[in-house]
Amino acid sequence: RQTMCLLTQRNQNKRFFLTPHQSVPAISRQAQTTKKIFISWLLFLSLPDCPPLGLESLRVDDSQIQASSYQRSGLGPHRGRLNIQSGIEDGDLYDGAWCAEYKDQHQWLQVDAIYHTLFTGVILQGRNSIWSWDWVHTYKVQLSNDSVNWETCMNGTEEAIFEGNQNPETPVLGRLPVPTVARFIRINPQTWYFNGTICLRAEIMGCRVDDPTDIYASERELGSKDDLDFRHHNYKEMRKLMKSVTEECPDITHVYTIGKSYMGFKLYVMVISDNPSKHELGEPEFRYVAGMHGNEVLGRELVLNLMQYLCREYKKGNQRVVRLVTETRIHLLPSMNPDGYEDAYVKGSELAGWADGRYSFEGIDLNHNFPDLNNIMWDAQETAADKSKVSNHYIPIPEYYTKEDAMVAPETRAVISWMQDIPFVLSANLHGGELVVTYPFDCTRDWAPVEDTPTADNAFFRWLATVYASTNLVMANPDRRICHSEDFQSHNNIINGGAWHTVPGSMNDFSYLHTNCFEVTVELSCDKFPHASELPIEWENNKESLLVYMEQIHRGIKGVIRDKLTKQGIADAVIKVEDHDHDIRSAADGDYWRLLNPGEYKVVVWAEGYFPSMRRCNVGMEPHPTICDFTMTKTPLQRLKEIRAKGGKIPQDLQLRLRIKPR
C-alpha cells in the first residue's frame, strides 16, 4: 500500500508521513492529533465510498468556495457546483459554471471542507450554457490544511493528472490514487476545450474525520430519529420494502398495480387506510405520485419512507396518523417511470447528470404526455356564443389521443386509467431539481412561454402550495441560497406553473380538467438525485409537509347526493359552486368532495332526470369538511321514462302532471 500523506499537522515545518508499518505511538507528542486522525482513517478503509461534501446539495456554503480568478460575478466560484443550471441569458448573475478570468495552468477552484476530511475523489462537469461550450480536459488536485502550504496529489513518483470532461454535461469521476486527509482541496485545470475557456462545475467526495477533541460534534450530526430504510431502492428493493410494510401492517395496507412500463416493470401502488381494499362512502381518496422523471429520485424515497412511517406510527397509536388513516384512503405510487429510474440508478447519485433517466424508455417526457385539455377548453370558450355553456370540467380526451399509434407512453395510459377509476380528491406530483411548489395551470394561453395562468380555484391552489412550502424546512428558511437562477423566495416558494414556464400536457392540468382531483407539483430539492447520506435529513425536511398536505383533503364541503324516493346515491351529479367557474361530479355511490377555502357558498346540484337542488354551505376555519348532503327529486318525464322501460303502469298522479292518457 502506498504511503498515506496526512496533511493535518506541521511541526517546525517538518511533514509527517505515516505508513501502515510505522509504529503510531512512536510519533512525537505534538503529533497526537495526527495519530488520532490516522486511526480514524484506518476505520474508513472498511467503509463504502465516501459521500459528496455537498456542493450540489448546497450543504457547502458559498463562503467555502474560492477561486484564483473569475470572469464576472455570474461565473464566480459559487457557481462551480455540480449540475447547477444557468439562466436563459449568458452574462447574468446566474451562469452555469465557475469560469477563470485567465487561460493558464495557474487557475484553481478551492473548497474549504471546514473539518478534516478524507478526500477520495473529484467529480467534474463543464459549463451549462445554451450559447457557450467550455470544459476542462485534464486537471491536478492539491490539498492543504492551512490554505497556504499545498501538496499536489501524487500517482507514485509523479504528479497525478486526472481526466476531465469531453462535453459540457456528462459528469466524470476522478478518484485520488491515495485517499488523503486534509481540510482544503483545489482543482487545478491543466488543459481545456481548445475553442473554449477554463470553466467547470464540481463535486468533492470525502468522509469527515472525527476529531476526538471536538465535544460538539454529536450536536452537529444531521439525520432523523425515525428508524426508516434510508437508502436508494431499485425496482427489486422497492418491491421488497413494500412487501415488508404490508406484512408489518396487513390490516391497513394493500398493494396493487395500475399497469406496466414499456420495459415491463409493474407500476405498484400502496393503499393505506383502515379499509384499504375498497372505497368507503364519504371517505376521500388521496394520492402521491413520485418518479414521473426517473432521475428525480427523492420523491420515490420519501414515498417509501412515508409508507413505513404511517404503518409504524399507526401501530404506536399516534393520533394524528390514526386520524389520517381512518378518515382518508391514501394511495402512494413511488415510481411512475421505473424505466428511467433504473437508468439513473445504475449511474448513481453523482454521475447520472441532469437528464439521464428523466425520460421514459421511449424518450417521452411524461409530464408533457397527457392530453392538452386546456386549449380545447379555451378554444371552445372563444368560439362559443355563450361561454357559460362550455364545459369547465370532465373535458373528454380527444379522439386522436386514444389511437394506438398516438405517441402516448404506456405509463401515461396507466395513470389516466387509474385517475378515471378512483374518485381522487387531492394529489401532489413529486419532482426534484428546484425548491418550489407550483400549481395549475401549467399550460399558458396562446402558447406564451411564461404567463400567469390561474384556474377558477386559484385561491385554494395557492393555499395548497403554501401549506407545503411553509412547512418544508428548507423552503421556509429565509437564509437559504437559490438553487440555480430563480429566486422563488420572492414568491414565498410557490408559483403558478405557467408563470414559471409553460408545460402543455401536464398531469396537474389534466387532473383538474378531466377529473375532480386538485393536484400541485412539489420540487423537493436542488439536487435531483441526492446521495443516500442525505436521505435522513431530506425526510426531516419534508415529513411535516407530507402530512399536513394530506390533511388538506378534509377542507371544504362534502356529502352524498341521493334520490328522494329510493335513497340511493346519484352518480355523475354536477356540483356547481357560485362564483367558481369549475364544477365537479359525484362518484359512483353519490358521494362528493369539493375543496374550498373558508366562507359561505351557494351550491347547486344538477343531475340528469332530476330537478336541481340548491343549498347554502358554510365552510369554517377548522380543517374539517362541512357536510352538505342533497336529496333530489326526479322530473315527471324521467319517472315516465323509467316506468315505460320496465313496462309498468303509470300512476294517476303522474298522468295528471304530464297530462297524458293511460295506455
C-alpha positions as CSV (number, residue, x, y, z in Angstrom):
1,R,0.0,0.0,0.0
2,Q,1.3,3.4,-0.9
3,T,2.4,5.9,1.7
4,M,-0.6,7.8,3.3
5,C,0.2,11.6,3.4
6,L,-1.7,13.2,6.3
7,L,-1.6,17.0,5.8
8,T,-3.1,17.6,9.2
9,Q,-0.1,18.7,11.2
10,R,3.2,20.5,10.6
11,N,5.8,20.5,13.3
12,Q,8.6,23.0,12.8
13,N,7.9,22.8,9.0
14,K,8.6,19.1,9.1
15,R,5.9,16.9,7.4
16,F,4.7,13.7,8.9
17,F,4.3,10.6,6.7
18,L,2.5,7.6,8.1
19,T,2.6,4.2,6.6
20,P,0.8,1.0,7.8
21,H,4.1,-0.3,9.1
22,Q,5.0,2.6,11.2
23,S,4.6,2.5,15.0
24,V,2.0,5.1,15.6
25,P,2.8,5.6,19.4
26,A,6.3,6.5,18.5
27,I,5.2,9.8,16.9
28,S,6.0,12.9,19.0
29,R,3.5,14.4,21.4
30,Q,2.9,17.3,19.1
31,A,1.5,14.9,16.6
32,Q,-1.0,13.2,18.8
33,T,-3.9,14.7,16.9
34,T,-2.4,13.4,13.7
35,K,-2.2,10.0,15.4
36,K,-5.9,10.1,16.3
37,I,-6.9,11.2,12.8
38,F,-4.8,8.4,11.3
39,I,-6.6,5.8,13.4
40,S,-9.9,7.3,12.2
41,W,-8.6,6.9,8.7
42,L,-7.9,3.3,9.2
43,L,-11.5,2.8,10.2
44,F,-12.6,4.3,6.9
45,L,-10.8,1.6,4.9
46,S,-13.6,-0.8,5.7
47,L,-16.4,1.7,4.8
48,P,-18.0,2.2,1.4
49,D,-17.2,5.1,-0.9
50,C,-17.3,8.5,0.8
51,P,-20.3,10.7,0.1
52,P,-20.2,14.1,-1.6
53,L,-19.3,17.2,0.5
54,G,-22.5,18.9,-0.7
55,L,-21.6,21.4,-3.5
56,E,-24.7,20.3,-5.4
57,S,-27.0,19.9,-2.4
58,L,-25.9,23.3,-1.1
59,R,-24.6,21.8,2.2
60,V,-21.3,23.6,1.2
61,D,-21.9,27.3,1.7
62,D,-20.8,29.9,-1.0
63,S,-18.3,31.2,1.5
64,Q,-16.4,27.9,1.5
65,I,-15.7,28.1,-2.2
66,Q,-12.9,30.4,-3.6
67,A,-11.1,30.7,-6.9
68,S,-7.9,32.1,-8.3
69,S,-9.9,34.4,-10.6
70,Y,-13.2,34.6,-12.3
71,Q,-14.6,36.4,-15.4
72,R,-17.5,38.1,-13.6
73,S,-19.8,37.6,-10.7
74,G,-22.2,35.3,-12.6
75,L,-19.3,33.0,-13.3
76,G,-17.8,33.2,-9.8
77,P,-16.6,30.3,-7.7
78,H,-20.1,29.9,-6.0
79,R,-21.4,28.8,-9.5
80,G,-18.9,25.9,-9.7
81,R,-21.4,23.4,-8.3
82,L,-22.2,20.1,-10.0
83,N,-25.4,20.2,-12.1
84,I,-26.0,23.9,-11.5
85,Q,-28.2,25.3,-14.3
86,S,-27.7,28.7,-15.9
87,G,-30.3,31.4,-16.6
88,I,-31.6,32.0,-20.1
89,E,-29.1,34.7,-20.8
90,D,-25.3,34.4,-20.7
91,G,-23.9,37.4,-18.8
92,D,-26.4,37.5,-16.0
93,L,-25.8,36.7,-12.3
94,Y,-26.7,33.1,-12.7
95,D,-24.4,31.5,-15.2
96,G,-23.7,27.8,-15.4
97,A,-20.2,27.3,-14.0
98,W,-17.1,28.8,-12.5
99,C,-15.0,30.3,-15.3
100,A,-11.5,31.6,-14.7
101,E,-10.6,35.0,-16.0
102,Y,-7.2,33.8,-17.4
103,K,-6.3,30.8,-19.6
104,D,-3.3,29.4,-17.9
105,Q,-2.3,26.4,-15.7
106,H,-2.3,28.5,-12.5
107,Q,-6.0,28.8,-12.1
108,W,-7.9,26.9,-9.4
109,L,-11.2,26.3,-7.7
110,Q,-10.8,25.8,-3.9
111,V,-13.2,24.2,-1.4
112,D,-12.8,24.5,2.4
113,A,-14.3,21.4,4.0
114,I,-14.2,23.2,7.4
115,Y,-13.3,19.9,9.1
116,H,-10.5,17.4,8.5
117,T,-11.8,15.3,5.7
118,L,-10.7,12.1,4.0
119,F,-10.8,13.2,0.3
120,T,-11.4,10.3,-2.1
121,G,-12.3,11.9,-5.4
122,V,-13.5,14.8,-7.6
123,I,-16.4,14.9,-10.0
124,L,-16.1,17.4,-12.8
125,Q,-18.6,18.8,-15.3
126,G,-18.4,21.5,-18.0
127,R,-20.3,24.7,-18.2
128,N,-24.1,24.7,-18.5
129,S,-24.9,27.2,-21.3
130,I,-27.1,27.5,-24.3
131,W,-24.5,29.6,-26.1
132,S,-21.1,28.6,-24.9
133,W,-19.1,25.3,-24.9
134,D,-16.5,25.2,-22.2
135,W,-15.0,22.4,-20.2
136,V,-11.7,21.1,-18.6
137,H,-10.0,18.2,-20.2
138,T,-7.4,17.4,-17.5
139,Y,-6.6,18.7,-14.1
140,K,-4.5,18.3,-10.9
141,V,-5.6,18.1,-7.3
142,Q,-3.9,19.9,-4.5
143,L,-4.5,19.6,-0.7
144,S,-3.8,21.7,2.3
145,N,-4.5,22.2,5.9
146,D,-4.0,25.9,6.1
147,S,-4.7,27.1,2.5
148,V,-1.1,28.4,2.4
149,N,1.0,25.3,2.0
150,W,-0.2,22.9,-0.7
151,E,0.7,19.4,-1.8
152,T,-0.2,18.0,-5.2
153,C,-1.7,14.6,-5.3
154,M,0.8,12.0,-6.5
155,N,0.5,8.9,-8.6
156,G,3.6,7.1,-7.5
157,T,6.5,9.5,-8.0
158,E,4.7,11.8,-10.5
159,E,2.0,14.4,-10.0
160,A,-1.4,12.8,-10.7
161,I,-3.2,14.1,-13.9
162,F,-6.9,13.5,-13.7
163,E,-9.1,13.0,-16.8
164,G,-11.9,15.6,-17.0
165,N,-14.7,16.1,-19.5
166,Q,-15.2,15.6,-23.2
167,N,-18.5,17.5,-23.3
168,P,-20.3,20.1,-21.0
169,E,-22.8,17.8,-19.3
170,T,-21.5,14.3,-18.6
171,P,-20.1,14.1,-15.0
172,V,-16.7,12.4,-14.8
173,L,-15.3,11.0,-11.5
174,G,-11.6,11.2,-10.8
175,R,-10.5,9.0,-7.9
176,L,-7.5,10.0,-5.8
177,P,-4.8,7.4,-6.1
178,V,-4.5,7.5,-2.3
179,P,-7.3,8.8,-0.1
180,T,-5.9,11.8,1.7
181,V,-6.9,13.7,4.8
182,A,-6.8,17.5,4.7
183,R,-9.1,20.5,5.2
184,F,-8.8,22.3,1.8
185,I,-8.8,20.9,-1.7
186,R,-8.1,22.6,-5.0
187,I,-8.9,21.7,-8.6
188,N,-6.1,22.9,-10.8
189,P,-7.1,22.7,-14.6
190,Q,-4.2,21.8,-16.9
191,T,-5.9,21.5,-20.4
192,W,-9.3,22.6,-21.6
193,Y,-11.5,22.6,-24.7
194,F,-9.5,24.2,-27.5
195,N,-12.3,26.6,-28.6
196,G,-13.3,27.5,-25.0
197,T,-12.0,28.6,-21.7
198,I,-11.5,27.3,-18.2
199,C,-14.9,26.5,-16.9
200,L,-16.1,23.8,-14.6
201,R,-18.8,22.5,-12.2
202,A,-17.7,20.1,-9.5
203,E,-18.5,17.9,-6.5
204,I,-16.0,16.7,-4.0
205,M,-16.1,13.2,-2.5
206,G,-14.9,12.9,1.1
207,C,-15.6,11.5,4.6
208,R,-15.4,13.7,7.6
209,V,-12.7,12.5,10.0
210,D,-13.9,12.6,13.6
211,D,-11.9,14.8,15.9
212,P,-11.9,13.3,19.4
213,T,-11.3,16.7,20.9
214,D,-14.5,18.2,19.4
215,I,-17.1,17.9,22.2
216,Y,-19.8,19.5,20.0
217,A,-19.5,17.0,17.1
218,S,-22.6,15.0,18.0
219,E,-24.8,18.1,18.2
220,R,-24.0,18.9,14.6
221,E,-24.8,15.5,13.3
222,L,-27.8,15.7,10.9
223,G,-30.2,12.9,10.5
224,S,-33.6,11.6,11.6
225,K,-34.9,10.0,14.7
226,D,-37.3,7.9,12.7
227,D,-35.9,4.3,12.1
228,L,-36.7,4.1,8.4
229,D,-34.9,2.5,5.5
230,F,-32.8,5.5,4.3
231,R,-31.2,4.3,1.1
232,H,-31.9,4.2,-2.6
233,H,-34.1,1.3,-3.7
234,N,-34.0,-0.1,-7.2
235,Y,-37.1,-1.9,-8.5
236,K,-36.4,-5.2,-6.7
237,E,-35.6,-3.5,-3.4
238,M,-38.7,-1.3,-3.7
239,R,-40.9,-4.3,-4.1
240,K,-39.2,-5.9,-1.0
241,L,-39.8,-2.8,1.1
242,M,-43.5,-2.5,0.1
243,K,-43.9,-6.2,0.8
244,S,-42.3,-5.8,4.3
245,V,-44.7,-2.9,5.1
246,T,-47.8,-4.9,4.1
247,E,-46.5,-7.8,6.3
248,E,-45.9,-5.3,9.2
249,C,-49.3,-3.7,8.8
250,P,-51.6,-6.1,7.0
251,D,-54.9,-4.5,8.3
252,I,-54.3,-1.0,6.9
253,T,-52.2,-1.7,3.7
254,H,-53.0,-3.1,0.3
255,V,-50.7,-3.2,-2.8
256,Y,-52.0,-3.2,-6.4
257,T,-50.6,-2.4,-9.8
258,I,-52.1,0.0,-12.3
259,G,-50.1,-1.2,-15.3
260,K,-46.6,-1.7,-16.7
261,S,-43.8,0.4,-18.0
262,Y,-42.5,0.0,-21.6
263,M,-39.8,-2.4,-20.3
264,G,-42.3,-4.4,-18.3
265,F,-41.8,-3.0,-14.8
266,K,-45.1,-3.0,-12.8
267,L,-46.4,0.3,-11.6
268,Y,-47.0,-0.5,-7.9
269,V,-49.3,1.4,-5.7
270,M,-49.8,1.0,-1.9
271,V,-53.0,2.0,-0.3
272,I,-53.0,2.9,3.4
273,S,-56.4,3.1,5.1
274,D,-58.5,1.3,7.7
275,N,-60.3,-0.4,4.9
276,P,-57.7,-0.3,2.2
277,S,-59.2,-2.6,-0.4
278,K,-62.3,-0.6,-1.3
279,H,-63.8,2.9,-1.4
280,E,-65.9,3.8,1.6
281,L,-68.8,6.1,1.3
282,G,-67.8,9.6,2.2
283,E,-64.1,8.9,2.6
284,P,-61.9,11.0,0.3
285,E,-59.2,9.4,-1.9
286,F,-55.7,11.0,-1.8
287,R,-52.6,10.2,-3.9
288,Y,-48.9,11.0,-4.0
289,V,-47.2,10.3,-7.3
290,A,-43.4,10.2,-7.5
291,G,-40.8,9.4,-10.1
292,M,-42.5,10.8,-13.2
293,H,-39.0,11.9,-14.2
294,G,-36.9,8.8,-13.3
295,N,-33.8,10.7,-12.3
296,E,-35.7,12.9,-9.8
297,V,-35.5,10.3,-7.1
298,L,-36.1,12.0,-3.8
299,G,-39.8,11.8,-4.2
300,R,-39.6,8.0,-4.6
301,E,-37.6,7.6,-1.4
302,L,-39.9,10.0,0.5
303,V,-43.0,8.0,-0.5
304,L,-41.3,4.7,0.5
305,N,-40.4,6.3,3.8
306,L,-44.0,7.6,4.2
307,M,-45.3,4.0,3.8
308,Q,-43.1,2.9,6.7
309,Y,-43.8,5.9,8.8
310,L,-47.6,5.7,8.6
311,C,-47.5,2.0,9.3
312,R,-45.4,2.2,12.4
313,E,-46.9,5.4,13.8
314,Y,-50.4,3.9,13.3
315,K,-49.3,0.9,15.4
316,K,-47.9,3.1,18.1
317,G,-51.2,4.9,18.3
318,N,-50.0,8.3,17.0
319,Q,-53.4,10.1,17.0
320,R,-52.6,12.3,14.1
321,V,-51.6,9.3,11.9
322,V,-54.6,7.3,13.2
323,R,-56.9,10.0,12.2
324,L,-55.4,10.3,8.7
325,V,-55.5,6.6,8.1
326,T,-59.1,6.1,9.4
327,E,-60.6,9.2,7.6
328,T,-58.6,9.0,4.3
329,R,-57.8,6.4,1.7
330,I,-54.2,7.2,0.8
331,H,-52.7,5.9,-2.5
332,L,-48.9,6.0,-2.9
333,L,-47.2,5.5,-6.3
334,P,-43.5,5.6,-5.7
335,S,-42.3,5.2,-9.3
336,M,-44.3,6.3,-12.3
337,N,-41.2,6.0,-14.6
338,P,-39.3,2.9,-13.4
339,D,-37.5,2.5,-16.7
340,G,-36.0,6.0,-16.3
341,Y,-35.1,5.4,-12.7
342,E,-33.2,2.2,-13.4
343,D,-31.1,4.1,-16.0
344,A,-30.3,6.8,-13.4
345,Y,-29.8,4.3,-10.6
346,V,-27.1,2.4,-12.5
347,K,-25.0,5.6,-12.9
348,G,-25.5,6.6,-9.3
349,S,-26.4,9.8,-7.5
350,E,-23.5,12.0,-8.6
351,L,-22.9,10.6,-12.1
352,A,-26.4,10.5,-13.6
353,G,-26.1,14.1,-14.6
354,W,-29.0,16.4,-15.0
355,A,-31.1,14.5,-17.6
356,D,-30.1,10.8,-17.6
357,G,-33.2,8.8,-16.7
358,R,-35.6,11.8,-17.0
359,Y,-37.5,10.4,-19.9
360,S,-39.3,7.1,-20.4
361,F,-37.5,4.3,-22.3
362,E,-39.2,5.6,-25.5
363,G,-37.7,9.1,-24.9
364,I,-41.0,10.6,-23.8
365,D,-41.3,13.3,-21.1
366,L,-44.3,12.0,-19.1
367,N,-45.1,15.5,-17.8
368,H,-45.8,16.7,-21.4
369,N,-47.6,13.4,-22.3
370,F,-51.1,13.9,-21.0
371,P,-53.9,15.3,-23.3
372,D,-53.8,19.0,-23.6
373,L,-57.4,19.8,-22.5
374,N,-56.5,23.4,-21.7
375,N,-56.5,24.6,-25.3
376,I,-59.6,22.5,-26.1
377,M,-61.5,24.4,-23.4
378,W,-60.1,27.8,-24.2
379,D,-60.7,27.4,-28.0
380,A,-64.3,26.4,-27.2
381,Q,-64.8,29.4,-25.0
382,E,-63.5,31.8,-27.7
383,T,-65.9,30.4,-30.3
384,A,-69.0,29.9,-28.1
385,A,-71.8,32.4,-28.2
386,D,-72.5,31.7,-24.5
387,K,-69.3,30.8,-22.6
388,S,-71.3,29.6,-19.7
389,K,-72.4,26.7,-21.9
390,V,-68.9,25.5,-22.4
391,S,-67.9,22.6,-20.1
392,N,-65.3,23.6,-17.5
393,H,-64.8,20.1,-16.1
394,Y,-64.7,16.4,-17.1
395,I,-63.5,17.6,-20.5
396,P,-63.3,14.4,-22.7
397,I,-60.0,13.1,-24.1
398,P,-59.7,14.0,-27.8
399,E,-60.0,11.1,-30.3
400,Y,-56.5,11.4,-31.7
401,Y,-55.0,10.7,-28.3
402,T,-56.8,7.4,-28.0
403,K,-55.5,5.9,-31.2
404,E,-53.0,3.1,-31.0
405,D,-50.3,5.0,-33.0
406,A,-50.6,8.1,-30.7
407,M,-47.3,9.0,-29.0
408,V,-48.6,8.1,-25.6
409,A,-46.4,6.2,-23.1
410,P,-47.9,3.1,-21.5
411,E,-47.1,4.7,-18.1
412,T,-49.2,7.7,-19.0
413,R,-52.1,5.5,-20.2
414,A,-51.9,3.5,-17.0
415,V,-52.1,6.6,-14.8
416,I,-55.0,8.1,-16.8
417,S,-57.0,4.9,-16.3
418,W,-56.1,5.0,-12.6
419,M,-57.4,8.6,-12.4
420,Q,-60.7,7.6,-14.1
421,D,-61.3,4.5,-11.9
422,I,-60.8,6.2,-8.5
423,P,-62.6,9.4,-7.4
424,F,-59.4,11.2,-6.2
425,V,-59.9,14.5,-4.5
426,L,-56.3,15.7,-3.8
427,S,-52.9,14.8,-5.1
428,A,-49.3,16.0,-5.3
429,N,-46.7,15.2,-8.0
430,L,-43.2,15.0,-6.5
431,H,-40.4,16.2,-8.6
432,G,-36.8,17.4,-8.0
433,G,-34.2,19.9,-9.2
434,E,-35.7,23.0,-7.5
435,L,-37.3,24.2,-4.3
436,V,-40.8,25.4,-5.1
437,V,-44.4,24.3,-5.2
438,T,-46.2,25.0,-8.5
439,Y,-50.0,25.0,-9.0
440,P,-52.2,25.0,-12.2
441,F,-52.5,26.0,-14.8
442,D,-49.1,24.8,-16.1
443,C,-50.0,25.5,-19.7
444,T,-50.3,29.1,-20.8
445,R,-52.9,30.6,-23.2
446,D,-51.8,31.3,-26.8
447,W,-48.5,29.3,-26.2
448,A,-46.9,32.2,-24.3
449,P,-43.6,30.9,-22.9
450,V,-44.3,32.5,-19.5
451,E,-47.6,33.9,-18.3
452,D,-49.6,33.7,-15.1
453,T,-52.5,31.4,-16.0
454,P,-54.8,30.9,-12.9
455,T,-57.6,28.4,-12.6
456,A,-61.0,29.2,-11.2
457,D,-59.7,27.8,-7.9
458,N,-56.6,29.9,-7.8
459,A,-57.1,30.9,-4.2
460,F,-57.4,27.4,-2.9
461,F,-54.4,26.2,-5.1
462,R,-52.3,28.9,-3.6
463,W,-53.3,27.7,-0.2
464,L,-52.4,24.2,-1.0
465,A,-49.0,25.3,-2.3
466,T,-48.4,27.5,0.7
467,V,-49.2,24.7,3.1
468,Y,-46.4,22.5,1.7
469,A,-43.9,25.3,1.1
470,S,-44.3,26.9,4.5
471,T,-43.8,23.7,6.4
472,N,-40.8,22.5,4.4
473,L,-37.8,23.1,6.5
474,V,-35.6,24.2,3.6
475,M,-38.1,26.2,1.6
476,A,-39.1,28.0,4.8
477,N,-35.5,29.0,5.6
478,P,-35.2,32.7,4.7
479,D,-31.4,32.4,4.6
480,R,-31.3,29.6,2.0
481,R,-29.4,30.0,-1.2
482,I,-31.3,29.8,-4.5
483,C,-30.8,26.5,-6.4
484,H,-30.0,27.7,-9.9
485,S,-31.2,31.0,-11.3
486,E,-34.8,31.5,-10.0
487,D,-35.4,33.4,-6.7
488,F,-38.6,31.6,-5.6
489,Q,-38.3,33.0,-2.1
490,S,-39.6,36.3,-3.5
491,H,-42.8,34.4,-4.3
492,N,-42.9,32.7,-0.9
493,N,-41.7,29.5,-2.6
494,I,-44.9,29.0,-4.6
495,I,-45.6,29.9,-8.2
496,N,-48.3,29.4,-10.9
497,G,-46.9,26.8,-13.3
498,G,-47.4,29.0,-16.3
499,A,-45.7,31.9,-14.6
500,W,-42.6,29.7,-14.3
501,H,-42.6,28.1,-17.8
502,T,-45.4,26.7,-19.9
503,V,-46.0,22.9,-19.8
504,P,-48.6,21.7,-22.3
505,G,-50.0,18.3,-21.4
506,S,-49.1,18.3,-17.7
507,M,-50.5,15.8,-15.3
508,N,-51.7,18.6,-13.0
509,D,-53.8,20.3,-15.6
510,F,-55.2,17.1,-16.9
511,S,-56.2,16.0,-13.4
512,Y,-58.0,19.3,-12.8
513,L,-59.9,19.4,-16.2
514,H,-60.6,15.7,-16.7
515,T,-61.3,14.6,-13.1
516,N,-62.3,16.1,-9.7
517,C,-58.8,16.0,-8.4
518,F,-56.7,19.1,-7.4
519,E,-53.0,18.5,-7.9
520,V,-49.8,20.5,-7.4
521,T,-46.2,19.8,-8.2
522,V,-43.6,19.8,-5.5
523,E,-40.0,20.4,-6.5
524,L,-38.3,18.8,-3.5
525,S,-34.7,19.7,-3.6
526,C,-32.0,21.4,-5.7
527,D,-30.3,18.0,-6.2
528,K,-32.4,15.7,-8.3
529,F,-30.6,12.6,-7.1
530,P,-29.3,13.2,-3.5
531,H,-26.7,10.9,-2.1
532,A,-28.1,8.2,0.2
533,S,-26.4,10.0,3.1
534,E,-28.7,13.0,2.5
535,L,-32.0,11.0,2.8
536,P,-32.5,11.1,6.5
537,I,-32.3,14.9,6.6
538,E,-34.4,15.2,3.5
539,W,-37.1,13.1,5.3
540,E,-37.0,15.5,8.2
541,N,-37.2,18.5,5.8
542,N,-40.4,17.1,4.2
543,K,-42.1,14.9,6.8
544,E,-44.4,17.6,8.2
545,S,-45.1,18.9,4.7
546,L,-46.2,15.5,3.5
547,L,-48.5,15.0,6.5
548,V,-50.1,18.5,6.6
549,Y,-50.7,18.5,2.8
550,M,-52.6,15.2,3.1
551,E,-54.8,16.8,5.8
552,Q,-56.0,19.5,3.4
553,I,-58.2,16.9,1.7
554,H,-60.6,17.5,4.6
555,R,-61.2,21.2,3.9
556,G,-64.3,22.4,2.1
557,I,-67.6,20.6,1.8
558,K,-68.6,17.0,1.2
559,G,-71.7,15.0,1.2
560,V,-73.9,12.4,-0.5
561,I,-76.4,13.2,-3.3
562,R,-79.4,10.8,-3.0
563,D,-82.6,10.1,-4.8
564,K,-85.6,11.3,-2.6
565,L,-87.6,8.1,-3.0
566,T,-85.1,5.3,-3.3
567,K,-82.4,6.9,-1.0
568,Q,-79.9,5.6,-3.5
569,G,-76.8,7.7,-4.3
570,I,-76.8,9.5,-7.6
571,A,-73.7,9.2,-9.7
572,D,-72.3,11.9,-12.0
573,A,-74.4,14.7,-10.5
574,V,-72.8,18.1,-11.2
575,I,-71.9,20.2,-8.2
576,K,-71.8,23.9,-9.0
577,V,-70.4,26.5,-6.6
578,E,-71.5,30.1,-7.2
579,D,-68.6,32.3,-8.4
580,H,-66.4,29.3,-9.0
581,D,-66.3,28.5,-12.7
582,H,-65.2,24.9,-12.2
583,D,-67.6,22.1,-11.4
584,I,-67.1,18.7,-10.0
585,R,-69.2,15.5,-10.1
586,S,-70.4,12.9,-7.6
587,A,-68.8,9.5,-7.5
588,A,-70.5,6.1,-8.2
589,D,-72.1,6.0,-4.8
590,G,-73.3,9.6,-4.9
591,D,-70.6,11.0,-2.6
592,Y,-68.7,14.1,-3.5
593,W,-65.9,16.3,-2.1
594,R,-65.5,20.0,-3.0
595,L,-62.3,21.7,-1.8
596,L,-63.0,25.3,-0.7
597,N,-61.5,28.0,1.4
598,P,-63.5,29.2,4.4
599,G,-66.6,31.1,3.5
600,E,-70.3,30.8,2.7
601,Y,-71.2,29.3,-0.6
602,K,-74.3,28.8,-2.7
603,V,-74.1,25.3,-4.1
604,V,-76.4,23.9,-6.8
605,V,-76.6,20.3,-7.8
606,W,-77.7,19.1,-11.2
607,A,-78.4,15.6,-12.3
608,E,-80.0,14.2,-15.5
609,G,-83.6,13.4,-14.9
610,Y,-83.8,15.4,-11.6
611,F,-84.9,18.8,-10.6
612,P,-81.9,21.0,-9.5
613,S,-81.3,21.3,-5.8
614,M,-79.7,24.3,-4.0
615,R,-78.2,24.8,-0.6
616,R,-76.0,27.3,1.2
617,C,-73.0,25.7,2.8
618,N,-70.7,27.4,5.3
619,V,-67.0,26.4,5.4
620,G,-65.3,27.1,8.7
621,M,-61.6,27.7,9.6
622,E,-61.1,24.3,11.2
623,P,-59.6,21.5,9.0
624,H,-62.9,19.5,8.9
625,P,-65.3,19.4,6.0
626,T,-68.8,20.8,6.2
627,I,-71.4,18.1,5.5
628,C,-73.7,19.3,2.7
629,D,-76.0,16.4,1.6
630,F,-78.5,16.8,-1.2
631,T,-81.8,15.0,-1.8
632,M,-83.1,15.2,-5.4
633,T,-86.5,14.7,-6.9
634,K,-86.9,13.1,-10.3
635,T,-88.7,15.0,-13.0
636,P,-92.1,13.6,-14.2
637,L,-90.6,12.8,-17.6
638,Q,-87.8,10.8,-16.0
639,R,-90.2,8.8,-13.9
640,L,-92.3,8.2,-17.0
641,K,-89.3,7.0,-19.0
642,E,-88.2,4.6,-16.2
643,I,-91.7,3.2,-15.8
644,R,-92.2,2.6,-19.5
645,A,-88.8,1.0,-19.7
646,K,-89.9,-1.6,-17.1
647,G,-93.3,-2.0,-18.7
648,G,-95.1,-0.8,-15.6
649,K,-98.4,1.0,-15.0
650,I,-98.3,4.8,-14.9
651,P,-99.6,6.2,-11.6
652,Q,-102.5,8.5,-11.7
653,D,-100.7,11.4,-10.1
654,L,-98.0,11.2,-12.8
655,Q,-100.6,11.0,-15.5
656,L,-102.2,14.3,-14.3
657,R,-98.8,16.0,-14.0
658,L,-97.9,15.0,-17.6
659,R,-101.4,15.3,-18.9
660,I,-101.2,12.1,-20.8
661,K,-103.7,9.3,-21.5
662,P,-103.1,5.9,-19.9
663,R,-102.2,3.2,-22.4
